[in-house]
């Protein structure tokens, strides 16, 4: 039934550990020195930088999701316009006013009335550009003008939708950059947290282990122990409140995992207790690492919220 010190695996956990250490160090009585001067200086600098990085990740993530929502109706309108244009083209081919060979101007099979694949934003925007360039090339070669929709009507829809949809890529790129920048801070953050925790445990080394852990937790130190088997249950829901099936859930430190059921429910047996983290993953959703505190042998409920990428 050993007890080990646990380094936080999530952004939220690392931020929490840094903030607690800074707050505790700043609250010490005058004359009480627990951290080395070098560690105290590094802690303050790293904490400020990490908090700025976290704020940037949160901000760019919010802007990305806002861009996704803003683009949703524009994406629908543009895709309908592309399909509408090609439907009109195929109708004209059936009527004999436009030859089937005209499909080649749009990169379409000449002998098939087939719609192009537009299952991504990049493909949709590329296809809309092909409609415009292909229409010009076809008319330059002597083809008739389309009337339903006209290329002017199509271009209006495209010009409205294009920058809104393209903004998703820019917003996602900004979010990715912010996330990468924050991840690059992790080695330094891990190192200063380790140094701070070493300083704290050295300072309290002469008191009983349980009391030392109590003091350590005030500085953000996490401790995990092995004891009596018990159960951790909970539910997985999307950020819209919808129960999610198939979310892979495990308690960090354990090799056992389980998938949430059709009601989003899960149940994990564990002998771990103390300062724990539970990890939840699902395709197209951000990894969720939630920290919680559990007593030895006591059942606990932990509910998880999954955010769409």
N, C-alpha and C positions, 0 to 999 in steps of 0.2 A: 504494500500500500504506500508506494513512494509518492513524493510530491516534487514536481519540477516547475521551473520558471518558464512561462510561455510567452513568446514574442508574438504580438498581434499580426495577423495575416491580411487584414483588410485596411483600406485607406482610413475608414472611420476609426478602426482600432488604433492605428498608429497616431492619428490626430488626437485621439482621446488620451493616449499615453503621454504624448508630448505636453498637452494642455494641463493635465493633472500634475505633471512634474514641475512645470513652470509655476503653476498656482501654489503648489506646496512650498517650493523653494522661496517664493516671494512672501509667503506668510510666516516664515521662520522668525522667531524672536531675534532681536538685535544681538549679535555676538555669536549666534549659533551657526556653525558652518558644517554642512554635510557634504556638499559637492565641492570638488576641487575648483579653483577659479577658472581654469581652462574649460572644464566640463560645463560650468554654469554659463560661461560666455557662449560656448557652442550651442548649448540647449536653447538659449534665448534666440540666437540667430536662426538655427534650424527650425525652431517652432514657428517663427514669423514667416520664414520662407515656405514652409510646408502648408501653413494656413492659407497663404496667398495662392499656392498651387491648387489646393483643394477648392478654394473659392472659384478659381478659373475653370476647373473641371466642372463644377456644378453649374456655373454660368453658361459655358459653352454647350453643356448637355441640354440645358433648358432651351437655349436658342435653337439647337438642332431639332428637338421635338416640336418646338413651335413652327419651325420651317416645314417639318413633315406634315403637320396638321394644316398649315396654310396651303400646301401644295396638293392636298388630297383632291379637292374639287377641280383644280386646274388639270391634274393628271387625268381625271375621268373625262373632262371636256376635250382634252387634246387627243386622247386615245379614241374617243367617239368620233372626232373629226377625221382622224386618219382612216378609221374603218369606214366612215361615211363617204370619204373621197374615193376609196378603192371600190366600195359598193357601187357608187355612181359610175366609176370607170368601167366596171364589169357589166353594168346595165347597158352602157353605151356600146360596149363590144357585142353584147347580145343583139342590140338593135342594128348593128352594122355601121354606126356612125363613127366608130373608132375601131381600127384594126387590132386584133389580138396581139400583134407584134409591139404595140405601144406599151405593153406591160414591161418590156425590156428597159424602158427609160427609168423605171422605178426599181429595177433589180428583181422583178417578180418573174415566176415561171410563165413563159409565153402561153402555154397550153392549159394552164390551170387558174381558176379564179380563187387563188389562195391568198389569205391575209398573212402579213408578215408577223413574226414573233415579236412581241413588245412586252416581255415579262420583266424588264428592268427599266429604270428611268433613262439610262444611257441609250438603250435600244429604242425607246419611245422618242426621245429627242432626235436621235439620228434618223429615224424613219420620217419624222415630221419634216426634217431638212431635205430628205430625199424626195418627198412629195413636192416641195416647192421647186427644187432644182430640176426634178424630172418633168414637172408640168411645163417649165420654161423651155426645156430641151425639146419636149414633144411638140409644143406649139411652134417653136423655131423651125422644126422639121416639117411644118405644114399641118399639124393637127388642130382640131377645133378646140375652142375654149370650153371648159367644164362649166355647168350652170348650177349644179346642186350637190355640193357647194361650189361657189366660184373660188378661184384661187385667192382672191382678195379676202373673202370670208374666212377661208382656211388660214391665211396668213395672219389675220387679226387674232384668231384663237391661239395660234402658235406664238405670236409676239407677246401675248398676255401670259401664256402658260410657261413659256421657255425660261424666263429669268427666275420665276418662282420655283420651278422644279430644279433648275440648276443651282439655286441657292442652298438646296439640301446638301449637295456635294461640298460646297464651301463650308457650311455649318458643321458637317461631319468631319471635315478635314481639320477645322479649328478645334473640335472636341478631341480628335485623335492626337493632335499636337499637344494639347493641354494635358491629356492623360499620359503621353510619353514623357513630357517634361516632369510630371509628378513622379512617375516610375523611376526616373533617373535620380531622384532624390532619395530613393529607398535605401541604398547602401549607407549613405551618410546618416540618415535617420535611424537606421538599425544600429549603427555604430554608437551614436550618441546616447540612444536609449539604453544600450547595453552598458555603456560607461556610467550613466546615471544610476542604473539599477545596481551596478557593482558598488558604487560609492555608498548608496543607501544601505545595502545589505552589510557592507563592511562597518558602517557606523553603528548599526544595531546588532552586530555579530555576537555580542555578549548576553543578549536577552534570549528568552526561550523562543523556539522555532515558531510557535503559533503567534506569539506577540510580534516577532520579527515580520511575519507575513502580514499581520494587521497593519503595521507601520508601512510596510512596502506597498500595500495596495493604495495607501494614501498618495503615493508617488506614481501610481499607474502601473505598478508591477502586477502581472498576472500569474497566478499559480494554479496548476492543474494536478489533481490527485486521483488515485485509483482506489476504489472502495467497493461498496455493496452494489450489486446490479439493480438498476431501476429503469424506468421508461421515460423517454422524452417524446411527447406527442405534439401535434400542431396541424396547421393548415397552410397551404400555399395558394395565394391569390394574386391575380394581376393587379397592377396599380389602378385598374378600373373596378376592382372588387369581384372579379370573376374567378371562381375556383379553377385551379389548373391541374390537369392530370399529367403524369409523366415527368414531374420535376424530380431530379436526382438530388437527394438530401443525405448529408452525412455530417457527423460531428468531427471536426478536425482533431486529429490524434487517433482516430479510429479508422480502420480499413473497411468497415462495413457501411454500406449505403443502401438506400431504398428509394423506390419511385412512389410519388404521391398517387393516390387512387382517383377514381372518376369524380370524387367530391373534393379533391385537393388535399385529402387527409394523409398524414404519415405517422408512423410510430417507430421509434428507435430504442432498442435496449442498449444500455451502456453502464459500465462500471466507473466511468469518469465523472468527476465532480470538481467544483471550484469555479475558476474563471474559464468558461468554455466559449467556443465559436462553432456555429453551425453553418455549413456551406450548402447553398442551393443553386443548381444550374439547370438551364433549359435552353434548347435551341432558339435563337433569335431574341433571347432575353439576357440582360446583364447578370453576371454572377452576383449572387447575394451572399455576403458573409455577415451574419448577425451574432453579436456577442451577448452572452447571458451568464448569470451566476446560478449555480446549482449546488444544493446541499447533498451530502452523502446519503444515498439510498432513498432520496425523496423524488417522487414523480414530478414532472414539470411540463407545462404547455408553452410552446414557442410558436407564434404565428409569423409567417413570412410573406413579404410583399415583393413580387417580381416586376421589374421595370423593363419594358420593351426597348430593344436597341434602337 
